[in-house]
Amino acid sequence: MATVTFVDESTAGARTPAWALQIFEERLTLRELIRRRIHQEVAEYNAATSAPRRLLVQPTSTERALNGDLVQRSHRRVDAARQVALAEEAFGRNGFVVLVGDRQVEELDEEVDLRRDTEVTFLKLVALVGG
């Protein structure tokens, strides 16, 4: 069993606190790793009375409009399948890159080795201004 630690960073220097997920397989595709991450986040979001601070893909503007900026006790549920599709689309258009350990994974269907303490970094690419 692997403990995968997820870290979100941006090229602007922002970094969110790391969090861990237990994965039983030793190898997964990047697509499956992203899917599991998002399903965990969405499950926590949907179960919470307030919004968690970390989401790889933020709720859409429609979801935010329906839920409000401050999530109320009876907030609407976020659709995990839709969030997975949005994340895959963002990855495909270079919205973020994924590093497993020190190696960049370039394809969603590429398999990655998961060890006991694997760190997976999601690096959000921020457009340069004036460049």
Helices and strands as residue ranges (DSSP letters): E 2-10, E 19-23, E 27-29, H 30-47, H 61-67, H 80-92, E 96-100, E 103-105, E 111-113, E 117-124
